[in-house]
């Protein structure tokens, strides 16, 4: 009698994305030293790092949740909530702050009607504050949809957001 075909077992949660994450964890031998790589893999698979996912990773890598959470919240490229269609990442490091990042933050928040760390109600723009993006010579700096924009001023920042809004309005419903 032939053996039945072996089917890959679904993850107990029913979400097969966990199988992909488990492969990434196994690739790094479940080592806590691979935390950043595993977080990158998880975000690539799930889109963002929700609390339950961080708990799963902490357990799989045998690390304290506080360490996993600390790393995930320290680096600006990790997202704890789903992003909007466009992302406005403002550097708030010392050089950028001294050169006017605070004024940019204030004007963009006022225009969008949300604070940094939030997404507009229409899910079009996510405002993200980063501790440093490593482009101090271009201060103040923002990363707009993955493009670094230096020597930014408040009016130019709002104009960039307006361009995103205009593109959204042009799309037929």
C-alpha positions in Angstrom: 0.0 0.0 0.0 1.5 3.4 -1.0 2.2 6.0 1.7 0.0 9.0 1.6 1.6 12.2 0.3 3.1 14.2 3.1 1.4 17.6 3.4 3.1 20.5 5.2 1.3 21.1 8.4 -0.4 24.4 8.9 0.7 26.6 11.7 -1.5 26.1 14.8 -2.7 29.7 14.4 -3.9 28.9 10.9 -1.7 31.7 9.6 0.8 30.2 7.2 3.0 33.3 7.3 4.3 31.8 10.6 5.8 28.9 8.6 7.8 31.4 6.6 8.9 33.1 9.8 9.8 29.7 11.4 12.1 29.1 8.3 13.8 32.4 8.9 14.3 31.6 12.6 15.6 28.1 11.7 18.0 29.6 9.1 19.6 31.6 12.0 19.6 28.5 14.2 17.1 30.1 16.6 19.9 32.4 17.8 19.3 35.5 19.8 22.2 37.0 18.0 20.1 37.1 14.8 17.3 39.2 16.4 17.5 42.0 13.9 17.6 39.7 10.9 14.6 37.8 12.3 12.7 41.1 13.0 13.4 42.1 9.4 12.1 38.8 8.1 9.0 39.1 10.3 8.3 42.6 9.1 8.8 41.6 5.5 6.3 38.7 5.9 3.7 40.4 8.1 4.1 44.1 7.1 4.7 45.3 10.6 5.5 44.0 14.1 2.5 43.7 16.3 2.9 42.7 19.9 1.8 39.1 19.5 4.4 38.7 16.8 7.1 40.1 19.1 6.1 37.6 21.8 6.3 34.8 19.3 9.8 35.9 18.3 11.0 36.3 21.9 9.8 32.8 22.7 11.4 31.3 19.5 14.8 33.0 20.1 14.6 32.4 23.9 15.0 36.1 24.6 13.3 38.4 27.1 10.3 40.2 25.5 11.8 43.5 26.8 14.9 43.0 24.6 12.9 42.1 21.5 10.6 45.1 22.1 13.5 47.4 22.8 15.3 46.5 19.5 12.0 46.7 17.5 11.2 50.2 18.9 14.8 51.6 18.8 15.3 51.3 15.0 13.1 53.5 12.9 12.8 51.0 10.1 10.7 48.6 12.3 7.0 49.4 12.3 4.7 48.6 15.2 1.6 49.6 13.2 0.7 49.2 9.6 2.0 52.2 7.6 -0.1 54.4 5.3 0.4 54.5 1.6 3.1 57.1 2.0 5.7 57.5 4.8 7.2 60.7 6.1 10.2 59.8 8.4 11.6 62.9 10.1 15.0 62.8 11.6 14.9 64.2 15.1 18.6 63.7 15.9 20.6 66.6 17.3 21.9 68.0 14.0 18.4 67.9 12.4 16.7 69.3 15.5 19.2 72.2 15.8 18.6 73.0 12.0 14.8 73.1 12.3 13.3 69.6 12.5 11.0 70.8 15.3 9.4 73.4 13.1 9.0 70.8 10.3 7.4 68.4 12.7 5.0 71.1 14.0 3.9 72.2 10.5 3.5 68.7 9.1 1.5 67.6 12.1 -0.8 70.6 11.8 -1.3 70.0 8.1 -2.0 66.3 8.5 -4.1 66.6 11.7 -2.1 63.8 13.4 1.0 63.6 15.5 4.3 61.8 14.5 3.9 58.1 15.3 0.4 58.1 13.8 -1.2 57.6 10.4 -3.8 59.9 8.8 -7.4 58.6 9.1 -7.5 58.0 5.4 -4.4 55.8 5.7 -2.6 57.9 3.1 0.3 59.3 5.2 2.2 57.8 8.2 4.3 60.3 10.2 7.4 58.7 11.8 10.1 60.2 13.9 13.5 58.7 13.7 16.3 59.2 16.2 18.9 59.5 13.4 18.9 58.6 9.7 22.7 59.1 9.4 22.7 62.1 7.0 23.7 64.8 9.4 25.4 66.9 6.8 22.1 67.4 5.0 20.2 68.5 8.2 17.3 68.8 8.6 16.6 65.5 6.8 13.5 63.4 6.1 13.0 60.1 4.4 10.0 60.4 2.1 8.8 57.1 0.7 12.4 55.7 1.1 14.0 58.8 -0.6 16.3 60.9 1.6 15.5 64.6 1.3 18.0 67.0 2.9 18.0 70.7 3.7 14.2 70.5 4.2 12.2 73.4 5.5 8.6 73.4 6.9 7.0 74.7 3.7 8.7 72.2 1.4 7.8 69.4 3.8 4.1 70.3 3.7 4.3 70.7 -0.1 5.6 67.1 -0.4 2.7 65.9 1.7 0.3 67.9 -0.5 1.7 66.2 -3.6 0.9 62.8 -2.1 -2.7 64.0 -1.3 -3.1 65.3 -4.9 -2.1 61.9 -6.3 -4.6 60.2 -4.1 -7.4 62.5 -5.2 -6.5 61.8 -8.9 -7.1 58.1 -8.5 -10.6 57.2 -9.6 -12.7 55.5 -7.0 
